[in-house]
């Protein structure tokens, strides 16, 4: 079976950059946050941090803490038959358990970690959905307390410390990818 790499990390850590990196290598991408965006739009709500948080938390109330894995499992299975898969934004411990139970050793978790001050600076400057420090901290706390986001980060198979420049980050991705795929 092909590899499934779940990229985990807090907001602003560089998960999307890693996912784009893997897409360029030919991995099929499953974007967990895409479910949130689809549901926000279906509800006719403006896309903002408050509505995104409400949708994430409501989906978990409806489906349980493994909501996104449950919703996306058919797509992940289909993509894994065709090739390697990158999961962008796996959040909760329950999602990880569901996927680990299904895919066993073919699922690898890669955590991207960054010093909080650096993440918050990046979030202020990002073009898409920037966050000020107050909103970034609220999001961090909500994701830790309400979404059980810490578990997959702590239990990751591999870690990249992404406090440096892009060249170093890509070099670290290259090195870990060789190990994962060997």
Secondary structure, DSSP 8 states (H G I E B T S, - for coil): ---EEEEE--TTSSHHHHHHHHHHTT-EEEEHHHHHHHHHHHTT---SHHHHHHHHHHHHHHH-TTHHHHHHHHHHHHHHHHS-EEEE----HHHHHHHHHHHGGGEEEEEEE--HHHHHHHHHH-SSS---HHHHHHHHHHHHHHH--HHHHHT-SEEEE--S-HHHHHHHHHHHHHHHH-
